[in-house]
């Protein structure tokens, strides 16, 4: 599982949980990279649940939200449940405006 400055991972735990922490800004410049990275993480052997901690995101735009939705769909295709956790105020606002709370388990 790749570790880059924008995404930190904890190894798969015995229950199949992988925790990914996103930091900084999730916008057009990083959306594709984050989407692909999270999709790859969901394909990690033993992963059954991917928890994406977004408490350290300072900004998210529509491209970032789209990347998270796409990563969620990729995870589901692998039989993995992807949820968001601890949304920062900007993320919480974006999710509220778009009505995506249920999609991400919030």
Secondary structure, DSSP 8 states (H G I E B T S, - for coil): ---BTTEEEE---TTSEEEEEEEEEESHHHHHHHHHHHHHHHTSTT--EEEEEEEEEEEE-HHHHHHHHHHHHHHHHTT-EEEEES--HHHHHHHHHHT-TTTTT-
